[in-house]
Each structure stands twice: as structure tokens, then as C-alpha cells.
Amino acid sequence: MDIKKLRNYAELIAKTGLNIMPGQEVVIRTEPEQTEFIELLIEECYKAGASNVSIEWRFMPATKLDITYQSEEKLSEVLKWQEEKLKYKAETLPASVYLDSDDPDGLTGIDNAKWARAQQKRYEIIKPYNDKMENRYQWCVAAVPGKKWAKKVFPELPVEEGMEKLWELILKCSRADGEAPMEAWKEHNDNLRRRCDWLNSLNLRRLIYKSESTGTDFNVGLIPDMLFCGGDEELPGHDDVRFNANIPTEEVFTTPMRGDAEGIVYSTMPLSYNGMLIENFSVRFEKGRAVEVKAEKNEEALKTMISMDEGAAMLGECALVPWESPIRESGVLFYSTLFDENASCHLALGRGYSSCLKEFWKYSPEEAREKGVNDSMNHEDFMIGAPDLSIIGVCEDGKQVQIFKDGRWAEM
């Protein structure tokens, strides 16, 4: 891959993704496959003003071995040094990069129930630190190729050729393959903001989804104080700091009313969850909860997912993505939520975004929950977009507005 394009991508993550403040610490969480790119990213973070850049390595094969051989008690532990690290982050608020290169099938075959119970116990300790950091720091999820990921996407290609092809697609879909990625992102963010402004002017209270081709027939309530958001977002208390939490992103999204959803939705893409692919599934809602799930592959993982805690079976996000998004038009199934969610309208089960509330910085996590934002240890996006998907918005005064028609934005 062209080193200039890789450096431009690294600069994009540091300056547009994170928008690092002078003297801020940075944490990069990544797999160890892409050390050349990580070196570029570290340098660009320092050039953007970082005071210190640290790496948190993760390695899915090691995680699978831990799940297999450790006792559930040991797997559930948050060690003292790990908790001290969480405390330090909550106090210093480093900008955080999460580089996705995971093997979509990397945890296939694990004892999923054991792993879920361990995660639940760990979350009891981790949650207070997460709550303390919520909406107070910049973060960005981006991607770099991994060999097993590339082989999953391009099984017919030799590994190195597949890696190069995946790099090309990541950069193209991330608007990072041109000469001026940051300028391209400024224009893209402006376009997404215009969509948000239109939706927010409607005072919507409900969304109604229908697709004859898939069978989706579903409606969901919206929080009166909610906003649709998309693209970059403002860091509270820092008017000049806007950051992009996802590179790429094509979505305009909001957080729905906790416990107000009815009907059935059908997936149109596989869901990568805990290193397993859940395929061809449906979710039926009653009184806001997922009461029935079915899947052709890994149905038990889906059932485990919605039982992780009280909020795991309720919705935390409704996201609108047109059928002709650049990622959809690439013709590639990425087996990665970061990309596939930006090819299709989607919903998310689990934790909602309090940042979708008007003047969200005024509310504590507890106050945001009281307003209707769902709380959960999970946030799992699944794709429901289809070429005939219709979405109708019901306004506060009862008026109905066509938001999506035939899988695309209706006229503003």
C-alpha cells in the first residue's frame, strides 16, 4: 500500500477522528498485525499535539485460549492493576483509538455462556468508570486489515493480495484514498449535519418501518428531548473540539425511547458478535423488549446477547443509512459492524447514547436513563436496510412525514 496514503489515513484519524487537544494523552487499542501503520499513527498523534501515546494490545487467539482454559472465576476478575488503569483513564480522559482488524470467526467454538457470565461480572466493576468517562473524551473507531479478516472477505485471493485489496477498500470507504482526506471529511460532515437539521426540525415522536421484501413491520417511539446526530460531534466544554467517533460513517442516528418498540425486524446482513457470525435472523419486539429471536446460524449466541442484562433486549439506537451508500456500492460484505452498519439502515440492541439528548452535558448517566435512554453493558448494531424499506416519521402534532422511500432518503 502507498505509504503516502497510509500516512494521510493516520493523520485523518489523529486530527479528524480524535482532534487531539494540545498535551492530551492518547491510547491506541489494536491487534499486533499492522505495526507499520501503528508507527505512522503514533507519529501523527504526536504531531497533532499528544503528550504521550500508549498502546493496548489485544490478540483474539489469546482471548480464545483464556476463555477455554481459565476458570470462570479467574476469567471474571478485574485485577487490581487493571482497575487502577481504568481509574487513571477516568481521571485523565485520554483520546482513544480503537483499530478494528478482528477475525470475524475468531471466537467460534467457545463456551459462550461461560464467556457471557464472566463479562457480566467484570462489567459490575468496569461500569462506574465508563459512566464517569461518558461524553467527556474523544474516541474513534477505525480499521486496518487483518490476515484472517481479509481471507474471510476475499476467500478466493492469496492472503497478501487479499490484504492489499482490503486496504484499498478501507481507504476508499473511509474517504482516505484521495489527496485531501480531511477536506473530504469536512464536506461529508456538513452534508450529514444538514440531514440532522432537517430531521430535528420535524419534532418526530415515532418511526414506522416496513419492508415487504424482508417482512420487517416495526415501529419505535422517540424521546421528546432527543436529537438526530451524524458525522462529527462536539466535545462538551471544548467548543473548538469536534471529533468523528467512526471512520467511516454514513449514518444519521438517534436514541429511541427505552421500552417503546413493537413488531418484527429481519436482518439483511450477518452480525459479528463476540467473534461469531449470527446469520439470517429476526427479532420480535413487544412492549419495547425483544421477546423472540430466531437465526439460521448461531441462534444461541443471539439469545445470549439479549440476556446479558436488563437493557440488552431493548433498543439503544435507530440509524438511517441510504441504500446507495458508498459501502453498499462497493459490493463487498465486510463481516465487520464498523463497515456493514454504514451500508444499511440499522438498529442497536443495548446501551443508548445520552449524547443524543438536547443539552446532554447537563445530565448525569442516571438522569439520562430517567429520560428514556437505555442502559446496558452491550451495544450491538444489526442491519435491516432493504431496497424497498419505507420509514415514516410521526411528528409531535400527529403529522406523518416520509423519511425513507425505497431504501433511500425521501426529499427534504
C-alpha positions in Angstrom: 0.0 0.0 0.0 1.2 3.5 -0.9 2.9 4.9 2.2 1.6 8.4 1.5 -2.0 7.2 1.6 -1.3 5.3 4.8 0.2 8.5 6.4 -2.8 10.5 5.2 -5.1 8.0 6.8 -3.1 8.1 10.1 -3.3 11.9 10.0 -7.1 11.7 9.4 -7.6 9.5 12.4 -5.4 11.8 14.6 -6.8 15.1 13.5 -10.4 14.5 12.2 -11.2 11.3 14.1 -9.7 12.3 17.5 -8.9 16.0 17.1 -6.3 15.7 19.8 -6.0 18.6 22.2 -2.5 20.0 22.9 -0.9 18.0 25.7 -3.6 15.3 25.7 -2.7 11.7 26.2 -3.7 9.1 23.6 -4.4 5.4 23.8 -4.4 3.1 20.8 -6.1 -0.3 21.2 -5.1 -2.7 18.4 -4.1 -6.1 17.2 -0.4 -6.6 16.6 -0.6 -7.2 12.8 -0.2 -3.7 11.5 2.9 -2.4 13.2 3.9 -0.3 10.2 0.7 1.6 10.3 0.6 1.9 14.1 4.1 3.5 13.9 2.7 6.1 11.4 -0.4 6.7 13.6 1.7 7.2 16.8 3.8 9.8 14.9 0.7 11.6 13.6 -0.7 11.7 17.1 2.4 13.3 18.4 2.4 15.8 15.6 -1.2 16.7 16.4 -0.2 17.6 19.9 -0.3 14.4 22.0 1.9 14.4 25.2 2.0 10.7 25.3 0.8 7.8 23.1 0.4 4.3 24.6 -0.6 1.0 23.0 -3.0 -1.5 24.4 -2.5 -4.8 22.6 -5.3 -7.3 22.1 -4.9 -10.7 20.4 -8.1 -12.7 19.7 -6.3 -16.2 19.7 -5.1 -15.4 23.2 -8.6 -14.4 24.2 -10.0 -17.7 22.9 -7.4 -19.6 24.9 -8.2 -17.7 28.0 -11.9 -18.5 27.6 -11.1 -22.2 27.0 -8.6 -22.8 29.8 -9.2 -20.3 32.6 -11.8 -21.0 35.3 -14.9 -18.9 35.2 -13.8 -17.3 38.4 -10.4 -16.2 37.0 -12.0 -15.1 33.7 -14.4 -12.8 35.7 -11.7 -11.0 37.6 -10.7 -7.4 37.1 -7.2 -7.3 38.5 -6.1 -4.5 40.8 -3.7 -3.0 38.2 -6.5 -3.2 35.6 -8.8 -1.3 37.8 -6.1 1.3 38.6 -5.7 1.8 34.8 -9.5 2.4 34.5 -9.3 4.9 37.3 -6.4 6.7 35.7 -8.3 6.9 32.4 -11.4 8.3 34.1 -9.3 11.0 35.7 -7.1 11.9 32.7 -9.5 11.3 29.8 -7.1 10.3 27.1 -8.3 10.4 23.5 -8.8 6.8 22.4 -8.4 5.0 19.1 -9.8 1.5 18.5 -8.3 -0.1 15.4 -10.6 -2.9 14.2 -8.9 -5.8 12.4 -10.6 -8.8 14.1 -11.2 -12.2 12.7 -15.0 -12.4 12.2 -14.8 -16.1 13.2 -12.1 -15.7 15.8 -14.1 -17.0 18.9 -16.2 -19.6 17.1 -16.5 -22.7 19.3 -16.0 -21.1 22.7 -18.3 -21.7 25.7 -20.5 -18.7 25.0 -22.4 -19.0 28.3 -19.2 -19.1 30.3 -17.8 -16.1 28.5 -21.1 -14.1 28.9 -21.2 -14.8 32.7 -17.6 -13.7 33.0 -18.3 -10.4 31.1 -21.3 -9.7 33.3 -19.2 -10.0 36.5 -16.4 -7.9 35.1 -18.9 -5.2 33.9 -20.0 -4.6 37.5 -16.6 -3.3 38.3 -16.0 -1.5 35.0 -19.3 0.3 34.7 -18.7 3.1 37.2 -15.5 4.1 35.4 -17.3 4.0 32.0 -20.1 6.2 33.4 -17.6 8.7 34.7 -16.0 9.0 31.2 -19.2 9.1 29.2 -19.4 12.1 26.8 -16.2 13.6 28.3 -13.5 12.4 25.9 -12.8 11.9 22.2 -12.8 8.4 20.7 -12.5 7.0 17.2 -13.1 3.5 15.8 -11.2 2.9 12.5 -9.9 -0.2 10.7 -6.8 -1.8 9.5 -6.7 -5.2 7.6 -6.0 -8.4 9.4 -5.0 -11.6 7.5 -7.9 -13.7 8.7 -10.3 -10.8 8.2 -9.0 -10.4 4.6 -9.3 -14.1 4.0 -12.9 -14.0 5.1 -13.8 -11.1 2.8 -11.8 -12.4 -0.1 -11.5 -16.2 0.2 -10.5 -16.7 -3.4 -7.4 -14.5 -3.1 -3.9 -15.3 -1.7 -3.6 -13.7 1.7 -1.2 -10.9 0.8 -3.3 -9.9 -2.3 -6.5 -10.0 -0.1 -4.8 -7.7 2.5 -3.9 -5.2 -0.2 -7.4 -5.3 -1.6 -8.9 -4.8 1.9 -6.6 -1.9 2.5 -7.8 -0.3 -0.8 -11.5 -0.7 0.3 -10.9 0.6 3.8 -9.3 3.7 2.5 -11.9 4.3 -0.2 -14.9 3.8 2.1 -13.2 6.0 4.7 -12.7 8.8 2.2 -9.0 8.5 2.7 -7.8 7.5 -0.8 -7.7 11.0 -2.2 -5.2 13.8 -1.9 -7.1 15.7 0.8 -9.0 13.3 3.2 -9.6 15.9 5.9 -11.2 18.3 3.4 -13.4 15.5 2.1 -14.5 14.7 5.6 -15.3 18.4 6.3 -17.7 18.3 3.3 -19.1 14.9 4.4 -19.7 16.1 8.0 -21.5 19.2 6.6 -23.8 17.0 4.5 -24.7 14.8 7.4 -25.4 17.8 9.6 -27.9 19.1 7.0 -29.8 15.8 7.2 -29.8 16.0 11.0 -31.1 19.6 10.9 -34.0 18.6 8.7 -35.0 15.6 10.9 -34.7 17.7 14.0 -37.0 20.4 12.6 -39.8 17.8 12.3 -40.2 17.2 16.1 -40.6 13.4 15.5 -42.1 11.1 18.1 -42.2 7.8 16.3 -40.7 5.9 13.4 -42.6 3.3 11.4 -40.5 0.8 9.4 -41.9 -1.5 6.6 -40.3 -3.8 4.0 -42.3 -6.2 2.0 -39.2 -8.0 0.7 -37.9 -8.9 4.1 -41.0 -8.9 6.3 -40.0 -6.1 8.6 -43.0 -4.4 10.1 -42.0 -2.4 13.1 -42.4 0.9 15.0 -40.4 2.6 17.7 -41.0 5.6 20.0 -38.6 8.5 20.3 -37.6 10.6 23.3 -39.2 14.1 23.3 -35.8 15.7 24.1 -33.9 13.6 21.5 -31.9 14.8 18.5 -30.7 13.1 15.4 -26.9 13.2 15.2 -24.4 12.3 12.5 -20.8 12.8 11.5 -18.6 14.8 13.9 -19.7 15.7 17.4 -18.7 18.4 19.9 -16.7 17.6 23.0 -18.6 19.3 25.9 -16.7 22.1 27.5 -14.4 22.5 24.4 -16.3 24.5 21.7 -13.4 24.2 19.2 -13.1 20.4 19.5 -15.2 18.2 17.3 -14.4 14.6 16.6 -15.6 11.7 14.5 -16.3 8.6 16.6 -16.4 6.3 13.5 -14.3 6.3 10.4 -16.1 5.5 8.1 -19.6 6.7 8.9 -22.7 7.3 6.6 -25.4 7.2 9.3 -27.7 9.7 10.9 -28.9 8.2 14.2 -30.8 8.8 17.4 -31.5 7.1 20.7 -35.1 5.8 20.9 -37.4 5.7 23.9 -36.5 2.8 26.2 -39.2 0.2 26.3 -41.3 1.6 23.4 -41.0 -0.8 20.3 -43.4 -3.1 18.7 -43.3 -5.5 15.7 -40.7 -7.6 13.9 -37.5 -6.8 12.1 -35.4 -9.1 9.8 -31.6 -8.8 9.4 -30.2 -8.2 5.9 -26.5 -8.8 6.8 -24.7 -11.1 9.3 -24.0 -9.8 12.7 -20.4 -10.3 14.1 -20.8 -10.8 17.8 -18.1 -12.0 20.1 -16.1 -13.5 17.3 -19.1 -15.3 15.8 -21.3 -14.6 12.9 -25.1 -14.6 13.6 -26.8 -15.0 10.2 -30.3 -14.7 8.7 -32.1 -13.7 11.9 -35.2 -11.9 13.1 -36.1 -10.1 16.3 -39.7 -9.6 17.5 -40.5 -6.8 20.0 -43.3 -6.5 22.4 -43.6 -3.5 24.8 -40.1 -2.5 24.0 -38.4 -5.8 24.6 -37.0 -8.4 22.2 -39.3 -11.3 23.2 -38.3 -13.7 20.4 -35.2 -14.2 18.3 -34.6 -16.7 15.5 -31.4 -17.3 13.5 -30.2 -19.8 10.9 -26.7 -19.7 12.4 -25.6 -19.1 16.0 -29.1 -18.6 17.4 -27.9 -19.4 20.9 -25.3 -16.5 20.7 -28.2 -14.2 19.8 -30.2 -15.4 22.7 -27.3 -14.9 25.0 -26.7 -11.4 23.6 -30.2 -10.2 24.6 -30.0 -11.7 28.1 -26.7 -10.1 29.1 -28.5 -7.7 31.4 -31.9 -5.9 31.9 -31.3 -3.5 29.0 -29.8 -5.9 26.5 -33.1 -6.8 25.0 -34.2 -3.2 24.4 -33.1 -0.7 21.8 -30.4 1.9 22.1 -30.1 3.2 18.6 -32.0 3.8 15.3 -29.7 4.7 12.4 -30.6 5.8 8.9 -28.3 4.9 6.0 -29.4 5.2 2.4 -29.2 2.1 0.2 -26.8 3.8 -2.2 -24.1 4.4 0.5 -20.5 4.1 -0.8 -20.0 1.0 1.3 -23.1 -0.7 -0.1 -22.0 0.3 -3.6 -18.6 -1.4 -3.0 -20.4 -4.7 -3.4 -18.4 -6.2 -0.5 -19.7 -7.8 2.7 -17.1 -6.8 5.2 -18.2 -9.0 8.1 -17.4 -6.0 10.3 -20.0 -3.9 12.0 -18.0 -0.8 11.6 -18.4 -1.1 7.8 -21.6 -3.1 7.3 -23.6 -0.8 9.6 -22.7 2.0 7.2 -24.1 0.1 4.2 -27.6 -0.2 5.7 -30.2 1.2 8.0 -29.7 -0.5 11.3 -30.9 -0.8 14.9 -28.8 -1.5 18.0 -29.8 -3.6 21.0 -28.5 -2.4 24.3 -26.9 0.8 25.5 -28.3 4.1 24.1 -26.4 7.3 23.5 -27.2 10.1 26.0 -25.3 12.4 23.7 -28.5 12.4 21.5 -30.3 14.3 24.2 -30.7 18.1 23.8 -28.0 19.7 26.1 -26.9 16.2 27.1 -23.9 17.6 29.1 -26.4 18.8 31.8 -27.4 15.2 32.6 -25.7 12.6 34.7 -25.9 9.0 33.4 -28.7 8.3 35.8 -30.7 11.4 34.7 -30.3 10.4 31.1 -31.7 6.9 31.9 -34.7 8.6 33.6 -35.4 10.5 30.3 -35.6 7.2 28.4 -32.0 6.4 27.3 -31.5 2.6 27.6 -28.6 1.3 29.7 -26.7 -2.0 29.1 -23.2 -3.4 29.0 -23.9 -4.2 25.3 -24.4 -2.1 22.2 -24.9 -4.4 19.2 -25.8 -3.0 15.8 -27.7 -5.2 13.3 -28.6 -4.3 9.8 -32.2 -4.2 8.5 -31.9 -1.9 5.4 -33.5 -3.2 2.2 -34.1 -1.7 -1.3 -37.8 -1.3 -0.6 -37.5 -0.1 3.1 -40.0 2.6 4.0 -39.6 4.7 7.1 -42.4 7.1 8.1 -41.9 9.6 10.9 -44.8 10.6 13.1 -44.5 14.2 14.3 -45.4 15.7 17.7 -48.7 17.1 16.2 -49.6 13.7 14.6 -48.5 14.6 11.1 -46.8 11.8 9.1 -43.6 12.5 7.0 -41.9 10.1 4.6 -38.3 9.9 5.8 -37.2 6.9 3.6 -38.7 5.6 0.5 -37.4 2.6 -1.4 -34.4 2.4 0.9 -33.4 6.0 0.2 -33.8 9.4 1.7 -37.1 11.0 0.7 -36.9 14.6 -0.5 -36.2 17.1 2.3 
